[in-house]
Amino acid sequence: MMQVDLNCDMGESFGTYQIGADDKIITAITSANIACGFHAGDPTTMRKTVKLAMNHSVSIGAHPGFDDLVGFGRRNMSLSLQEIYDLMVYQIGALNGFVTSEGGVLNHVKPHGALYNMAAINKGMAEVIAEAVYKVNSEMILYGLSGSELIEAGKRIGLRTANEVFADRTYQEDGTLTSRSLGGALIKNEKDAILQVLKLVKQQKVITTNGTEIPIVADTICIHGDGENAARFAKDIHKALIENKVIVKSL
């Protein structure tokens, strides 16, 4: 039987500002990518989200992003490669402190937002991100956009990698995600999203915005926890995978 991981970006609340429905989504996923306090999250939210994941036997990953709380880490920033490396080590270390203190293990790292998308096509950025993960803990898995520079950099340095695909995002012909600044970047119809997920997993293919079908590797599927009706969406995708004889399991 086919197998796939179902992951969600979580712990993105900040202080009194609540984002996402983590306590409801957690029952439908197998891996949680927890914000590390730069693009979202704060120490208390990090601790609570780590405990939530552990209580539901969900694998825990660090979700580091640009230091851009106002822009939610979704705006491109111009940093040196050394700064990006330091940004990664700092945030991974912060989350790992909470994971270790609760008796858990940090399983993976998935960059967030603009950092993720830039590293998907920028070889230099991809290499320093992979290096940071490797030097913190070479046993961790590096999550990256399927077939991207980040995945290749992880393989070169000796990390386990996970090719990530998206349930609710559209794709360009080169395999990159459609920019959120453009129309049609998000798939808002739940049935369409589920059909895309099944095609990604069972056929290892996706239809791009111009109608072209391209091959793609799907090790893990991302569901955005801050989306409208995200909890129901996550549960419906999990159910559809099971019904189509796909094992949903963490990596």
DRENDO-1510 file (C-alpha; in Angstrom, 1 decimal, always signed):
<recs>
REC; n; res; u; v; w
REC; 1; MET; +0.0; +0.0; +0.0 .
REC; 2; MET; +1.1; +3.6; -0.6 .
REC; 3; GLN; +2.1; +5.7; +2.3 .
REC; 4; VAL; +2.2; +9.4; +2.9 .
REC; 5; ASP; +2.8; +11.8; +5.8 .
REC; 6; LEU; +0.2; +14.6; +6.5 .
REC; 7; ASN; +1.8; +17.7; +8.0 .
REC; 8; CYS; +0.5; +21.0; +9.2 .
REC; 9; ASP; +2.1; +24.3; +10.1 .
REC; 10; MET; +1.1; +25.0; +13.7 .
REC; 11; GLY; +1.8; +27.1; +16.8 .
REC; 12; GLU; +1.4; +30.3; +14.9 .
REC; 13; SER; -0.6; +32.2; +17.5 .
REC; 14; PHE; +1.2; +35.1; +19.2 .
REC; 15; GLY; +0.3; +36.5; +22.7 .
REC; 16; THR; -3.4; +37.2; +22.7 .
REC; 17; TYR; -3.7; +36.8; +18.9 .
REC; 18; GLN; -5.0; +33.3; +18.0 .
REC; 19; ILE; -4.3; +31.8; +14.6 .
REC; 20; GLY; -5.5; +28.4; +13.5 .
REC; 21; ALA; -7.4; +25.6; +15.2 .
REC; 22; ASP; -4.4; +23.5; +16.4 .
REC; 23; ASP; -6.4; +21.5; +19.0 .
REC; 24; LYS; -8.8; +20.3; +16.3 .
REC; 25; ILE; -6.4; +19.7; +13.4 .
REC; 26; ILE; -4.0; +17.7; +15.5 .
REC; 27; THR; -6.2; +14.6; +15.4 .
REC; 28; ALA; -6.1; +14.5; +11.6 .
REC; 29; ILE; -2.3; +14.9; +11.0 .
REC; 30; THR; +0.8; +12.9; +11.5 .
REC; 31; SER; +3.4; +15.7; +11.7 .
REC; 32; ALA; +3.4; +19.2; +13.1 .
REC; 33; ASN; +5.7; +22.0; +12.0 .
REC; 34; ILE; +5.9; +24.4; +14.9 .
REC; 35; ALA; +6.6; +28.1; +14.5 .
REC; 36; CYS; +9.8; +29.1; +16.3 .
REC; 37; GLY; +9.0; +32.7; +17.4 .
REC; 38; PHE; +10.2; +34.8; +14.4 .
REC; 39; HIS; +7.4; +34.8; +11.8 .
REC; 40; ALA; +4.9; +33.6; +14.4 .
REC; 41; GLY; +4.6; +32.0; +17.8 .
REC; 42; ASP; +6.1; +32.8; +21.2 .
REC; 43; PRO; +7.7; +30.8; +23.9 .
REC; 44; THR; +4.4; +29.9; +25.6 .
REC; 45; THR; +2.8; +28.9; +22.4 .
REC; 46; MET; +5.8; +26.8; +21.4 .
REC; 47; ARG; +5.6; +24.9; +24.7 .
REC; 48; LYS; +1.9; +24.4; +24.5 .
REC; 49; THR; +2.1; +23.2; +20.9 .
REC; 50; VAL; +4.9; +20.8; +21.6 .
REC; 51; LYS; +2.9; +19.2; +24.4 .
REC; 52; LEU; -0.2; +19.1; +22.2 .
REC; 53; ALA; +1.7; +17.2; +19.5 .
REC; 54; MET; +3.2; +14.8; +22.0 .
REC; 55; ASN; -0.1; +14.1; +23.6 .
REC; 56; HIS; -1.4; +13.0; +20.2 .
REC; 57; SER; +1.7; +11.1; +19.2 .
REC; 58; VAL; +2.3; +13.5; +16.3 .
REC; 59; SER; +5.9; +14.0; +15.0 .
REC; 60; ILE; +7.4; +17.4; +15.8 .
REC; 61; GLY; +9.3; +19.6; +13.4 .
REC; 62; ALA; +10.8; +23.1; +13.7 .
REC; 63; HIS; +9.2; +25.7; +11.3 .
REC; 64; PRO; +11.8; +28.5; +11.2 .
REC; 65; GLY; +11.1; +31.6; +9.1 .
REC; 66; PHE; +12.3; +35.2; +8.5 .
REC; 67; ASP; +12.2; +37.6; +11.4 .
REC; 68; ASP; +9.1; +39.2; +10.0 .
REC; 69; LEU; +6.2; +39.0; +12.5 .
REC; 70; VAL; +4.2; +41.7; +10.8 .
REC; 71; GLY; +4.4; +40.1; +7.4 .
REC; 72; PHE; +4.0; +36.5; +8.8 .
REC; 73; GLY; +7.3; +35.6; +7.2 .
REC; 74; ARG; +5.7; +35.7; +3.7 .
REC; 75; ARG; +7.8; +38.6; +2.4 .
REC; 76; ASN; +11.1; +38.1; +0.7 .
REC; 77; MET; +14.1; +39.5; +2.7 .
REC; 78; SER; +17.7; +40.1; +1.6 .
REC; 79; LEU; +20.0; +38.4; +4.1 .
REC; 80; SER; +23.5; +37.1; +3.7 .
REC; 81; LEU; +24.0; +33.3; +3.6 .
REC; 82; GLN; +25.7; +33.5; +7.0 .
REC; 83; GLU; +22.6; +35.3; +8.5 .
REC; 84; ILE; +20.3; +32.7; +7.0 .
REC; 85; TYR; +22.4; +29.9; +8.6 .
REC; 86; ASP; +22.4; +31.7; +12.0 .
REC; 87; LEU; +18.6; +32.3; +11.6 .
REC; 88; MET; +18.1; +28.5; +11.2 .
REC; 89; VAL; +20.3; +27.4; +14.0 .
REC; 90; TYR; +18.8; +29.9; +16.5 .
REC; 91; GLN; +15.2; +28.9; +15.8 .
REC; 92; ILE; +15.8; +25.1; +15.6 .
REC; 93; GLY; +17.6; +25.3; +18.9 .
REC; 94; ALA; +14.8; +27.3; +20.5 .
REC; 95; LEU; +12.2; +24.8; +19.6 .
REC; 96; ASN; +14.4; +21.8; +20.4 .
REC; 97; GLY; +14.8; +23.2; +24.0 .
REC; 98; PHE; +11.1; +22.8; +24.5 .
REC; 99; VAL; +10.9; +19.4; +22.8 .
REC; 100; THR; +13.8; +18.1; +24.9 .
REC; 101; SER; +12.4; +19.5; +28.2 .
REC; 102; GLU; +9.1; +17.6; +27.5 .
REC; 103; GLY; +11.0; +14.4; +26.8 .
REC; 104; GLY; +10.4; +14.4; +23.1 .
REC; 105; VAL; +12.5; +14.2; +20.0 .
REC; 106; LEU; +12.7; +16.8; +17.2 .
REC; 107; ASN; +12.0; +14.9; +14.0 .
REC; 108; HIS; +12.3; +17.3; +11.2 .
REC; 109; VAL; +12.8; +20.9; +10.0 .
REC; 110; LYS; +10.7; +22.7; +7.4 .
REC; 111; PRO; +11.5; +26.4; +6.6 .
REC; 112; HIS; +8.5; +28.7; +6.4 .
REC; 113; GLY; +7.0; +31.0; +3.8 .
REC; 114; ALA; +9.3; +33.2; +1.9 .
REC; 115; LEU; +12.4; +31.5; +3.3 .
REC; 116; TYR; +11.0; +28.1; +2.0 .
REC; 117; ASN; +10.1; +29.4; -1.4 .
REC; 118; MET; +13.4; +31.3; -1.9 .
REC; 119; ALA; +15.4; +28.2; -0.9 .
REC; 120; ALA; +13.4; +26.1; -3.4 .
REC; 121; ILE; +15.1; +27.9; -6.3 .
REC; 122; ASN; +18.3; +29.5; -4.7 .
REC; 123; LYS; +21.1; +26.9; -4.4 .
REC; 124; GLY; +23.2; +29.0; -2.0 .
REC; 125; MET; +20.3; +29.5; +0.4 .
REC; 126; ALA; +19.3; +25.8; +0.1 .
REC; 127; GLU; +22.9; +24.7; +1.0 .
REC; 128; VAL; +23.2; +26.8; +4.1 .
REC; 129; ILE; +19.8; +25.8; +5.4 .
REC; 130; ALA; +20.7; +22.1; +4.8 .
REC; 131; GLU; +24.1; +22.7; +6.6 .
REC; 132; ALA; +22.4; +24.3; +9.6 .
REC; 133; VAL; +20.0; +21.3; +10.0 .
REC; 134; TYR; +22.8; +18.8; +9.5 .
REC; 135; LYS; +25.1; +20.5; +12.1 .
REC; 136; VAL; +22.3; +20.8; +14.7 .
REC; 137; ASN; +21.3; +17.2; +14.3 .
REC; 138; SER; +22.1; +15.1; +11.2 .
REC; 139; GLU; +19.4; +12.6; +12.1 .
REC; 140; MET; +16.6; +15.1; +11.4 .
REC; 141; ILE; +14.6; +15.1; +8.2 .
REC; 142; LEU; +14.6; +18.2; +5.9 .
REC; 143; TYR; +11.2; +19.0; +4.4 .
REC; 144; GLY; +11.3; +21.0; +1.2 .
REC; 145; LEU; +9.3; +21.7; -1.9 .
REC; 146; SER; +9.2; +18.5; -4.0 .
REC; 147; GLY; +12.1; +18.3; -6.4 .
REC; 148; SER; +13.5; +21.7; -5.3 .
REC; 149; GLU; +17.0; +23.0; -4.6 .
REC; 150; LEU; +16.4; +22.5; -0.9 .
REC; 151; ILE; +15.7; +18.8; -1.4 .
REC; 152; GLU; +18.9; +18.4; -3.5 .
REC; 153; ALA; +21.0; +20.3; -1.0 .
REC; 154; GLY; +19.7; +18.0; +1.8 .
REC; 155; LYS; +20.6; +14.9; -0.2 .
REC; 156; ARG; +24.1; +16.2; -1.0 .
REC; 157; ILE; +25.0; +16.9; +2.7 .
REC; 158; GLY; +23.6; +13.5; +3.8 .
REC; 159; LEU; +20.2; +14.4; +5.3 .
REC; 160; ARG; +17.1; +12.4; +5.0 .
REC; 161; THR; +14.7; +14.5; +2.9 .
REC; 162; ALA; +10.9; +14.7; +2.4 .
REC; 163; ASN; +9.5; +15.9; -0.8 .
REC; 164; GLU; +6.5; +18.1; +0.2 .
REC; 165; VAL; +3.4; +18.7; -1.9 .
REC; 166; PHE; +0.5; +21.0; -1.1 .
REC; 167; ALA; -3.2; +20.2; -0.8 .
REC; 168; ASP; -4.5; +23.8; -1.2 .
REC; 169; ARG; -1.9; +25.5; -3.5 .
REC; 170; THR; -1.6; +25.5; -7.3 .
REC; 171; TYR; +1.5; +24.8; -9.3 .
REC; 172; GLN; +3.5; +26.3; -12.1 .
REC; 173; GLU; +5.0; +24.3; -15.0 .
REC; 174; ASP; +8.4; +24.3; -13.4 .
REC; 175; GLY; +7.1; +22.6; -10.2 .
REC; 176; THR; +7.1; +25.8; -8.1 .
REC; 177; LEU; +4.0; +27.1; -6.2 .
REC; 178; THR; +2.0; +29.9; -7.7 .
REC; 179; SER; +2.9; +33.1; -5.9 .
REC; 180; ARG; +0.3; +34.2; -3.3 .
REC; 181; SER; +0.5; +37.7; -5.0 .
REC; 182; LEU; -1.2; +36.2; -8.1 .
REC; 183; GLY; -4.8; +35.1; -8.5 .
REC; 184; GLY; -5.5; +31.4; -8.3 .
REC; 185; ALA; -2.6; +30.6; -5.9 .
REC; 186; LEU; -5.0; +28.9; -3.4 .
REC; 187; ILE; -7.4; +26.1; -4.0 .
REC; 188; LYS; -10.5; +27.1; -2.0 .
REC; 189; ASN; -12.9; +24.4; -3.2 .
REC; 190; GLU; -12.4; +21.4; -0.8 .
REC; 191; LYS; -13.4; +18.8; -3.5 .
REC; 192; ASP; -10.8; +20.1; -5.9 .
REC; 193; ALA; -8.1; +20.0; -3.2 .
REC; 194; ILE; -8.9; +16.4; -2.3 .
REC; 195; LEU; -8.8; +15.5; -6.0 .
REC; 196; GLN; -5.4; +17.1; -6.3 .
REC; 197; VAL; -4.1; +15.3; -3.2 .
REC; 198; LEU; -5.2; +11.9; -4.6 .
REC; 199; LYS; -3.5; +12.6; -7.9 .
REC; 200; LEU; -0.3; +13.8; -6.2 .
REC; 201; VAL; -0.1; +10.7; -4.0 .
REC; 202; LYS; -1.5; +7.9; -6.2 .
REC; 203; GLN; -0.2; +9.1; -9.6 .
REC; 204; GLN; +2.7; +11.2; -8.5 .
REC; 205; LYS; +1.5; +13.9; -10.9 .
REC; 206; VAL; -0.1; +17.4; -10.6 .
REC; 207; ILE; -1.9; +19.6; -13.1 .
REC; 208; THR; -0.4; +23.1; -13.4 .
REC; 209; THR; -2.3; +26.4; -13.8 .
REC; 210; ASN; -1.8; +26.2; -17.6 .
REC; 211; GLY; -3.3; +22.7; -17.7 .
REC; 212; THR; +0.0; +20.9; -18.1 .
REC; 213; GLU; +0.5; +17.6; -16.2 .
REC; 214; ILE; +3.9; +17.3; -14.6 .
REC; 215; PRO; +5.5; +14.5; -12.5 .
REC; 216; ILE; +6.0; +15.1; -8.8 .
REC; 217; VAL; +7.2; +13.2; -5.8 .
REC; 218; ALA; +4.9; +13.2; -2.8 .
REC; 219; ASP; +6.4; +12.1; +0.5 .
REC; 220; THR; +4.4; +14.5; +2.7 .
REC; 221; ILE; +1.3; +16.6; +2.2 .
REC; 222; CYS; +1.0; +20.1; +3.8 .
REC; 223; ILE; -2.3; +21.4; +5.1 .
REC; 224; HIS; -2.3; +25.1; +6.2 .
REC; 225; GLY; -3.7; +25.4; +9.7 .
REC; 226; ASP; -4.7; +29.0; +9.3 .
REC; 227; GLY; -7.0; +28.4; +6.4 .
REC; 228; GLU; -10.7; +28.7; +6.5 .
REC; 229; ASN; -12.4; +25.5; +7.8 .
REC; 230; ALA; -8.9; +24.0; +8.1 .
REC; 231; ALA; -9.9; +21.4; +10.8 .
REC; 232; ARG; -12.7; +19.9; +8.7 .
REC; 233; PHE; -10.4; +20.1; +5.6 .
REC; 234; ALA; -7.7; +18.1; +7.3 .
REC; 235; LYS; -10.1; +15.5; +8.5 .
REC; 236; ASP; -11.7; +15.1; +5.1 .
REC; 237; ILE; -8.3; +14.7; +3.4 .
REC; 238; HIS; -7.2; +12.1; +5.9 .
REC; 239; LYS; -10.5; +10.2; +5.4 .
REC; 240; ALA; -10.2; +10.4; +1.6 .
REC; 241; LEU; -6.6; +9.0; +1.7 .
REC; 242; ILE; -7.7; +6.1; +3.9 .
REC; 243; GLU; -10.7; +5.3; +1.7 .
REC; 244; ASN; -8.3; +5.2; -1.3 .
REC; 245; LYS; -6.0; +2.7; +0.5 .
REC; 246; VAL; -3.3; +5.1; +1.3 .
REC; 247; ILE; -1.6; +4.7; +4.7 .
REC; 248; VAL; -1.3; +8.0; +6.5 .
REC; 249; LYS; +1.9; +7.8; +8.7 .
REC; 250; SER; +4.7; +10.1; +9.9 .
REC; 251; LEU; +8.1; +9.8; +8.3 .
</recs>
